[in-house]
Amino acid sequence: MSEANPVALPSEAERRLYQQVLDQGGRVAFREAVEQDPAGVLRLLELGLLVHDAAARVLTAADPRAVGDRISARLRAEGTRLLLRAEELPALLEDLTHAYDATPRRADRSSVVQHVERTEQIRRRVRRLADGAREEELSLHPGGAGSAPLLDRSPERTRRFLERGAAVRTVHEPAALLDGPTVRWAERVTGWGGRFRTLSEPFSRLLVFDRRIAVVPASADGSGAAFVEDPAVVAFLVAAFERDWERAERVQWRSAEPGGADESAVPVHEQVGRLLARGLTQKAVASRLGLSERTVAAHISRLRELHGAETLFQLGWQIRGAG
């Protein structure tokens, strides 16, 4: 069977040729068959449906079940190989990824801002940016409902993103507290270590991924979006976000529905808090949970924000009191 095309099945002509061999008792003279259809004979030999007996100069029909089993086994082996290759590929390109991330971008004034008008295109691109983020997502969501593109992101990916030490910070208007989907999302993500605040001042929509690319409205009616990659502009927008974040208020996101938060597992930041409350040091917590100290430090920062604690001692004390 050809390795280049392992799933090619016999054509109608080749099937008829095989049937003719069967009609003659499953055994025909090699020369006679080749004179009738040389290409078909060759193809059936490649597939294993015909077997050539050189000494007797005959072709014998093989059991298609055995041929099918052999092809299936080869396809399964090839599929396994491709799956393993797919799993290895990100690691094989890791050195190039690090080099790409560490390289300062030369500002190309023709491409640092891209305008996108269609809503579905905007959503698809924002989803790609969210899925590709590695360290941080910042967002400002004006309006009562928080049905922003970020809410389209897979909850499982958001959980993994936070648990590896990344950060998610979001500012809503106070009216968002009355929107059920927004509250449920905020409550769920807060359980994983995300942080949400509300700001009682006018502000514009903003998304920032890894402080490398920002998404802002491109028109007054919000029908378009601009994707900004200029480092100076992105830094300016991040500074504006930080000012709004500092003025925003911490709130408790509580869904009216029972079991609103995902309680299938204890969130990592909660495990960190429990160990801190027992008096373990940051290094000991990292060792106990199998995390890096940097990741534990990020979770501690979220816990201090959540509990309003100034010091690690004060945080442990407040967690014990809450427990």
SULHUMO-V320949 format. One record per backbone hydrogen bond with DSSP energy under -0.5 kcal/mol. NH is the residue of the N-H (numbers start at 1). CO is the residue of the C=O. If there is no record, write none. Layout:
# SULHUMO-V320949
[[NH & CO] [NH & CO]]
This chain:
# SULHUMO-V320949
[[6 & 3] [8 & 5] [15 & 11] [16 & 12] [17 & 13] [18 & 14] [19 & 15] [20 & 16] [21 & 17] [22 & 18] [23 & 19] [24 & 20] [24 & 21] [25 & 22] [26 & 21] [27 & 21] [28 & 59] [30 & 57] [33 & 29] [34 & 30] [35 & 31] [36 & 32] [37 & 33] [41 & 37] [42 & 38] [43 & 39] [44 & 40] [45 & 41] [46 & 42] [47 & 43] [48 & 44] [49 & 44] [50 & 44] [51 & 60] [53 & 51] [53 & 58] [54 & 52] [57 & 53] [58 & 53] [59 & 28] [60 & 51] [61 & 26] [62 & 49] [66 & 63] [67 & 63] [68 & 64] [69 & 65] [70 & 66] [71 & 67] [72 & 68] [73 & 69] [74 & 70] [75 & 71] [76 & 72] [77 & 73] [78 & 74] [79 & 75] [80 & 76] [81 & 77] [82 & 78] [83 & 79] [84 & 80] [85 & 81] [86 & 82] [87 & 83] [88 & 84] [89 & 85] [90 & 86] [92 & 88] [93 & 89] [94 & 91] [97 & 93] [98 & 94] [99 & 95] [100 & 96] [101 & 97] [102 & 98] [103 & 99] [103 & 100] [104 & 102] [107 & 105] [109 & 107] [111 & 108] [112 & 108] [114 & 227] [116 & 225] [122 & 118] [123 & 119] [124 & 120] [125 & 121] [126 & 122] [127 & 123] [128 & 124] [129 & 125] [130 & 126] [131 & 127] [132 & 128] [133 & 129] [133 & 130] [137 & 167] [138 & 208] [139 & 169] [140 & 206] [141 & 171] [142 & 140] [148 & 146] [151 & 148] [152 & 149] [153 & 150] [158 & 154] [159 & 155] [160 & 156] [161 & 157] [162 & 158] [163 & 159] [164 & 160] [165 & 162] [166 & 161] [167 & 135] [169 & 137] [170 & 195] [171 & 139] [172 & 197] [173 & 141] [173 & 143] [176 & 173] [177 & 174] [178 & 175] [179 & 176] [180 & 178] [183 & 179] [184 & 180] [185 & 181] [186 & 182] [187 & 183] [188 & 184] [189 & 185] [190 & 186] [191 & 187] [192 & 188] [192 & 189] [193 & 189] [193 & 190] [194 & 189] [195 & 168] [197 & 170] [198 & 249] [199 & 172] [201 & 199] [206 & 140] [207 & 215] [208 & 138] [209 & 213] [210 & 136] [210 & 208] [212 & 209] [213 & 209] [214 & 228] [215 & 207] [216 & 226] [217 & 205] [218 & 224] [219 & 224] [222 & 219] [225 & 116] [226 & 216] [227 & 114] [228 & 214] [228 & 226] [229 & 112] [230 & 112] [234 & 230] [235 & 231] [236 & 232] [237 & 233] [238 & 234] [239 & 235] [240 & 236] [241 & 237] [242 & 238] [243 & 239] [244 & 240] [245 & 241] [246 & 242] [247 & 243] [248 & 244] [249 & 198] [251 & 196] [253 & 251] [254 & 252] [260 & 257] [263 & 261] [271 & 267] [272 & 268] [273 & 269] [274 & 270] [275 & 271] [276 & 272] [277 & 273] [278 & 274] [279 & 276] [280 & 275] [285 & 281] [286 & 282] [287 & 283] [288 & 284] [289 & 285] [290 & 286] [291 & 286] [296 & 292] [297 & 293] [298 & 294] [299 & 295] [300 & 296] [301 & 297] [302 & 298] [303 & 299] [304 & 300] [305 & 301] [306 & 302] [307 & 303] [308 & 304] [309 & 304] [315 & 311] [316 & 312] [317 & 313] [318 & 314] [319 & 315] [320 & 316] [321 & 317] [322 & 318] [323 & 319]]
